[in-house]
Amino acid sequence: MTTVGDGAGNQRLLAVAAADLASHYRRCGPVPWRGPGGPLLAEIRDSGLTGRGGAAFPTWRKLSAVVAATHPDTGRPGGRRRAAPGGTRRAGTPVVVANAAEGEPESAKDATLLAAAPHLVLDGLQLAAEAVGAGEAYVHVKPGAAAQSVRRAVAERRAAGWDRCHIEVREAPATFLAGEASAVVAALEGAPARPRAHWRPLADDGLHGRPTLVHNVETLAHLAMIARWGAAWFRCIGTADEPGTLLVTVTGAVAAPGVVEVPYGTPLGDLVALRGGAVEPVGALRLGGYAGTWLPADVGPQVAMSQVAMSREGLAPWGAEPGPGIVSVLPAGACGLAETARIVAYLAAQNAGQCGPCVSGLPQLARSVAGMARVAGPDTAPDGENPAQAASRVLRLAALVSGRGACHHPDGVARLVHSALRTFAADIRAHAQGNCLGSARLG
C-alpha cells in the first residue's frame, strides 16, 4: 500500500481504508442505500466507471444487463432484453459476486484492498445487490490474509445488522484462470474453475442458471464511493475518457514492490518512482501481467516510455492496455527472451484444457519460445532450430492460436509473445549469433 509520502493526495480507496467496521463508519458513514434499479445505475453510468479486473467494461452495462434479465421491460435502456440462447428466458433471483480470485501471479491489488478496506468492498457488493434485486452475494477470494480479512468483516457486519443481503465467502483455487468471470461461476457451482467453452452471458445464465453479476472487488469499492459522493466527484480526477483512480501493482526491479493508487493518465515513470524507483537500469516494462504486453524502456528520441500515460489511450500506440493494473520492471541485465519463455511455459501449463489451441497449441508455442530464448551453438533449440528460426515458428504458432480458443486464454499468450518479438528483436538476432544482450540463460 502507498504511504502519505507516496502521492497519497491522489488516493481515494486507500485514503478511507479501514479494516474494522467502527473505523469504516467514522470515515464513510452508513451504506448509502439507493433503492433498486435506476438511481444507482444512472449515477454509475454518468461516472464513467469501468471494470478494474482487466477488461474495463462499463460497470453500469453489466448492472443493467442483470436487471434486464429479471425485469425485461425496464432493465436495459432503449428496449427489451435479448432472449437467452435458444430463445429461452432464465428465471430466478439474481446473484452478485465480488471477484478477488486474482489468478494473475504478479497482481496484489485485490488482496491489498481487501486487507485494508474490506467494508468498502462489501458496501459496494451490498449496493450492487440492491440495484439488481439479488437474493444472495458471494466473495470469491484467494486464500490468505485477504480471505481472513473479509471473513472478519462479514462477521462484524452480520453482528451489527449492517447488511440487507446475505454474504458467503468462498476461497478461489490457486490457478491463473480462476478469476475469469465464468470460471468464478463454475467454481461456485462446485465444478473446476475453467472458463465456459461456449460463452453465454452470465446476466442471462449464471450461477445455477440464474442472472449473475460478477464484479472485481476494486470496481465494487469505487461503486460504493460513487454512491456516496456522486458521479461529478468521481470524474474530477483521471482523464475524460477514463475517470477515477486505479490500483496498480508495481513489481520487478524496483526498490519497494507493492501497490499504489493513482489517477488514470499517470506516467509510467511516476508509477515506478512511487515504489522507490528502479534499482537497476531498465531494459523493458511489461504492462498487464503475464498475459500483457512488453514495452521497450525507450521508444525513440522524442518519447521516453517512462512518460507514457497509464491509460488505454496512452498505451494504445504500443498495443497495450492497463489490464488488471500491473507494471513489471525488467532490468537491462536480464534476458527478456528468457523471461518470456518462463512466462509462456507457465501459461501453457495453466491452460483450460478445452480446445486444441490450449491443449496442443500453447505447449508447442512454449517449446518454440524456449528455443528462441536459447543462444546458438550448444544451446540450439530441441527442434534443431537456431533462435532466429525458432522466432519464425513462434510467429506462426502465435497467429494460429490467437482468436481460435474456446476462451480468451490463448489470446493473452499470443499477445505477450507478439510483443516480445517486437520489443526483443535485437535480442533474437544476438542469440542467433551466440550472444545474449542480458545476463539470463535457459538451461
PEWOGI-V491170 format. One record per residue. RES is the residue in one small letter. SS is DSSP state (H for helix, E for strand, C for the rest). PHI is phi in radians with two decimals (none if undefined). NEAR is the number of other C-alpha atoms within 12 Angstrom. Layout:
BEGIN
((RES:SS:PHI:NEAR) (RES:SS:PHI:NEAR))
END
This chain:
BEGIN
((m:C:none:35) (t:C:-1.30:35) (t:C:-2.06:21) (v:C:-1.00:15) (g:C:-1.40:15) (d:C:-1.89:26) (g:C:1.34:23) (a:H:-1.13:21) (g:H:-1.10:20) (n:H:-1.60:29) (q:C:-1.31:31) (r:C:-2.22:37) (l:C:-1.08:46) (l:H:-1.31:41) (a:H:-1.20:28) (v:H:-1.88:30) (a:C:-1.03:32) (a:C:-2.61:29) (a:C:-1.43:33) (d:C:-1.96:28) (l:H:-1.16:34) (a:H:-1.10:19) (s:H:-1.17:21) (h:H:-1.06:29) (y:H:-1.11:23) (r:H:-1.10:15) (r:H:-1.52:24) (c:H:-2.11:28) (g:C:1.39:23) (p:C:-1.28:29) (v:C:-1.09:35) (p:C:-1.44:29) (w:C:-0.95:27) (r:C:-2.09:30) (g:C:1.54:20) (p:C:-1.22:26) (g:C:1.18:32) (g:H:-0.85:26) (p:H:-0.97:26) (l:H:-1.23:38) (l:H:-1.05:39) (a:H:-1.14:28) (e:H:-1.14:31) (i:H:-1.18:43) (r:H:-1.04:30) (d:H:-1.18:27) (s:H:-1.26:34) (g:C:1.37:36) (l:C:-1.08:47) (t:E:-2.09:38) (g:C:-1.09:39) (r:C:-1.79:40) (g:C:-1.49:40) (g:C:2.48:39) (a:C:-1.46:25) (a:C:1.03:29) (f:C:-1.35:22) (p:E:-0.97:28) (t:H:-1.09:36) (w:H:-1.15:38) (r:H:-1.17:29) (k:H:-1.14:37) (l:H:-1.07:52) (s:H:-1.10:41) (a:H:-1.12:40) (v:H:-1.27:46) (v:H:-1.04:42) (a:H:-1.13:38) (a:H:-1.16:41) (t:H:-1.68:36) (h:C:-2.21:32) (p:C:-1.07:26) (d:C:-1.59:17) (t:C:-2.22:21) (g:C:-1.39:31) (r:C:-1.96:28) (p:C:-0.97:22) (g:C:1.64:12) (g:C:2.74:14) (r:C:-1.41:18) (r:C:-1.28:27) (r:C:-1.23:26) (a:C:-1.29:21) (a:C:-1.15:25) (p:H:-0.91:16) (g:H:1.51:11) (g:H:1.44:10) (t:C:-1.62:14) (r:C:-2.09:22) (r:C:-1.34:32) (a:C:-1.91:25) (g:C:2.10:25) (t:C:-1.22:30) (p:C:-1.09:40) (v:E:-2.20:46) (v:E:-2.10:49) (v:E:-2.31:51) (a:E:-1.61:52) (n:E:-1.71:48) (a:E:-2.28:49) (a:C:-1.11:47) (e:C:0.80:46) (g:C:-1.25:39) (e:C:-1.10:36) (p:C:-1.03:29) (e:C:-1.54:32) (s:C:-1.45:39) (a:C:-2.30:36) (k:H:-1.19:44) (d:H:-1.20:55) (a:H:-1.12:39) (t:H:-1.09:38) (l:H:-1.12:48) (l:H:-1.20:47) (a:H:-1.24:32) (a:H:-1.57:35) (a:H:-2.45:42) (p:H:-1.09:47) (h:H:-1.23:47) (l:H:-1.14:50) (v:H:-1.09:48) (l:H:-1.20:55) (d:H:-1.04:46) (g:H:-1.08:43) (l:H:-1.11:52) (q:H:-1.13:46) (l:H:-1.17:43) (a:H:-1.13:56) (a:H:-1.09:45) (e:H:-1.09:37) (a:H:-1.10:43) (v:H:-1.71:46) (g:C:1.32:36) (a:C:-1.30:36) (g:C:-1.70:28) (e:E:-2.71:31) (a:E:-2.42:39) (y:E:-2.27:44) (v:E:-1.99:48) (h:E:-1.81:46) (v:E:-2.35:41) (k:E:-1.24:36) (p:C:-1.06:26) (g:C:2.21:24) (a:H:-1.08:22) (a:H:-1.11:36) (a:H:-1.11:32) (q:H:-1.12:24) (s:H:-1.09:33) (v:H:-1.24:45) (r:H:-1.13:31) (r:H:-1.08:25) (a:H:-1.14:37) (v:H:-1.08:36) (a:H:-1.11:24) (e:H:-1.05:24) (r:H:-1.17:30) (r:H:-1.14:20) (a:H:-1.16:12) (a:H:-1.55:16) (g:C:1.12:15) (w:C:-1.37:26) (d:C:-1.85:30) (r:C:-1.88:26) (c:C:-2.16:31) (h:E:-1.14:26) (i:E:-2.04:32) (e:E:-2.09:28) (v:E:-1.74:31) (r:E:-2.16:30) (e:E:-1.53:33) (a:E:-1.54:37) (p:C:-1.21:29) (a:C:-1.53:23) (t:C:-2.26:29) (f:H:-1.10:34) (l:H:-1.55:40) (a:H:-1.12:37) (g:H:-1.60:44) (e:C:-1.11:38) (a:H:-0.98:43) (s:H:-1.25:38) (a:H:-1.19:37) (v:H:-1.06:46) (v:H:-1.09:45) (a:H:-1.02:30) (a:H:-1.12:35) (l:H:-1.14:37) (e:C:-1.46:20) (g:C:1.60:17) (a:C:-1.67:19) (p:C:-1.02:23) (a:C:-1.40:33) (r:C:-2.16:36) (p:C:-1.08:33) (r:C:-1.13:32) (a:C:-1.21:22) (h:C:-2.16:16) (w:C:-1.15:22) (r:C:-2.29:26) (p:C:-1.05:29) (l:C:-1.14:38) (a:C:-1.09:49) (d:C:-1.67:39) (d:C:-2.61:34) (g:C:-1.88:37) (l:H:-1.06:36) (h:H:0.92:24) (g:H:1.41:26) (r:C:-1.64:30) (p:C:-1.01:42) (t:E:-2.32:48) (l:E:-1.93:49) (v:E:-2.06:48) (h:E:-2.18:52) (n:E:-1.08:47) (v:H:-1.12:50) (e:H:-1.15:51) (t:H:-1.01:48) (l:H:-1.16:46) (a:H:-1.14:46) (h:H:-1.11:48) (l:H:-1.00:52) (a:H:-1.12:42) (m:H:-1.20:44) (i:H:-1.11:42) (a:H:-1.06:40) (r:H:-1.49:28) (w:H:-2.05:22) (g:C:1.63:28) (a:H:-1.19:28) (a:H:-1.11:23) (w:H:-1.06:24) (f:H:-1.10:37) (r:H:-1.38:28) (c:C:-1.38:23) (i:C:-2.47:27) (g:E:1.67:30) (t:C:-2.00:26) (a:C:-1.08:21) (d:C:-1.47:22) (e:C:-2.33:32) (p:E:-1.34:34) (g:C:1.57:41) (t:E:-1.90:41) (l:E:-2.47:47) (l:E:-1.56:46) (v:E:-2.23:47) (t:E:-1.58:44) (v:E:-1.80:44) (t:E:-2.43:38) (g:E:1.61:34) (a:C:-1.46:30) (v:E:-2.14:29) (a:C:-1.14:18) (a:C:-2.45:25) (p:C:-0.93:31) (g:E:2.95:37) (v:E:-1.87:37) (v:E:-2.21:46) (e:E:-1.99:42) (v:E:-2.42:40) (p:E:-1.24:35) (y:C:-0.97:40) (g:C:1.67:31) (t:C:-1.15:37) (p:E:-1.07:26) (l:H:-1.04:41) (g:H:-1.10:29) (d:H:-1.18:29) (l:H:-1.06:45) (v:H:-1.13:40) (a:H:-1.11:30) (l:H:-1.14:35) (r:C:-1.87:34) (g:C:1.60:26) (g:C:1.47:28) (a:E:-1.26:33) (v:C:-1.61:22) (e:C:-2.48:19) (p:C:-0.94:19) (v:E:-1.57:31) (g:E:-1.63:35) (a:E:-2.88:40) (l:E:-2.09:48) (r:E:-2.10:47) (l:E:-1.82:47) (g:C:1.59:41) (g:C:1.51:42) (y:C:-1.11:44) (a:C:-1.73:43) (g:C:-1.74:42) (t:E:-2.41:39) (w:E:-1.40:44) (l:E:-2.24:42) (p:E:-1.19:34) (a:C:-1.11:31) (d:E:-2.36:24) (v:C:-1.86:21) (g:C:2.76:11) (p:C:-1.18:8) (q:C:-1.64:10) (v:C:-2.32:16) (a:E:-1.60:20) (m:H:-1.03:33) (s:H:-1.10:32) (q:H:-1.60:24) (v:C:-1.23:34) (a:E:-1.36:32) (m:C:-1.42:40) (s:C:-2.84:38) (r:H:-1.10:31) (e:H:-1.15:21) (g:H:-1.16:26) (l:H:-1.63:30) (a:H:-0.99:17) (p:H:-1.04:17) (w:H:-1.85:30) (g:C:1.17:26) (a:C:-1.99:36) (e:C:-2.50:37) (p:C:-1.07:42) (g:C:0.98:35) (p:C:-1.41:44) (g:C:1.33:48) (i:E:-2.37:46) (v:E:-2.17:49) (s:E:-1.94:44) (v:E:-1.76:45) (l:E:-1.72:36) (p:E:-1.21:29) (a:C:-1.09:27) (g:C:-1.40:23) (a:C:-1.65:29) (c:C:-1.64:36) (g:H:-1.11:49) (l:H:-1.20:50) (a:H:-1.13:37) (e:H:-1.17:39) (t:H:-1.11:47) (a:H:-1.07:39) (r:H:-1.08:32) (i:H:-1.19:37) (v:H:-1.13:42) (a:H:-1.07:27) (y:H:-1.10:26) (l:H:-1.12:39) (a:H:-1.12:36) (a:H:-1.26:27) (q:C:-1.65:31) (n:C:-1.18:36) (a:C:-1.33:32) (g:C:1.19:28) (q:C:-2.07:24) (c:C:-2.73:24) (g:H:-1.06:22) (p:H:-0.99:32) (c:H:-1.37:38) (v:H:-1.23:24) (s:H:-1.91:23) (g:H:-1.14:37) (l:H:-1.18:42) (p:H:-1.06:31) (q:H:-1.12:32) (l:H:-1.12:44) (a:H:-1.08:44) (r:H:-1.12:34) (s:H:-1.26:41) (v:H:-1.12:49) (a:H:-1.09:43) (g:H:-1.14:42) (m:H:-1.13:52) (a:H:-1.39:53) (r:C:-1.41:48) (v:C:-1.40:37) (a:C:-1.21:30) (g:C:1.73:18) (p:C:-1.13:18) (d:C:-1.75:25) (t:C:-0.99:27) (a:C:-1.01:30) (p:C:-0.99:24) (d:C:-1.50:19) (g:C:1.43:19) (e:C:-1.57:29) (n:C:-1.49:32) (p:H:-0.98:42) (a:H:-1.16:34) (q:H:-1.17:29) (a:H:-1.09:37) (a:H:-1.10:39) (s:H:-1.12:24) (r:H:-1.14:30) (v:H:-1.01:42) (l:H:-1.05:30) (r:H:-1.16:22) (l:H:-1.16:33) (a:H:-1.08:37) (a:H:-1.18:25) (l:H:-1.24:24) (v:H:-1.48:35) (s:C:-1.20:29) (g:C:1.33:21) (r:C:-2.03:24) (g:C:-1.44:33) (a:C:-1.22:26) (c:C:-2.30:32) (h:C:-1.60:33) (h:H:-1.03:43) (p:H:-1.08:44) (d:H:-1.10:32) (g:H:-1.12:40) (v:H:-1.13:50) (a:H:-1.09:42) (r:H:-1.08:38) (l:H:-1.07:45) (v:H:-1.14:52) (h:H:-1.04:38) (s:H:-1.18:33) (a:H:-1.16:43) (l:H:-1.08:36) (r:H:-1.31:26) (t:H:-1.25:29) (f:C:-1.94:37) (a:H:-1.04:29) (a:H:-1.15:24) (d:H:-1.15:36) (i:H:-1.10:38) (r:H:-1.10:27) (a:H:-1.14:24) (h:H:-1.10:41) (a:H:-1.12:30) (q:C:-1.69:21) (g:C:1.56:23) (n:C:-2.12:23) (c:C:-2.38:31) (l:C:-1.31:29) (g:C:-1.88:30) (s:C:-1.82:22) (a:C:-1.39:26) (r:C:-2.43:28) (l:C:-1.72:28) (g:C:-1.33:16))
END
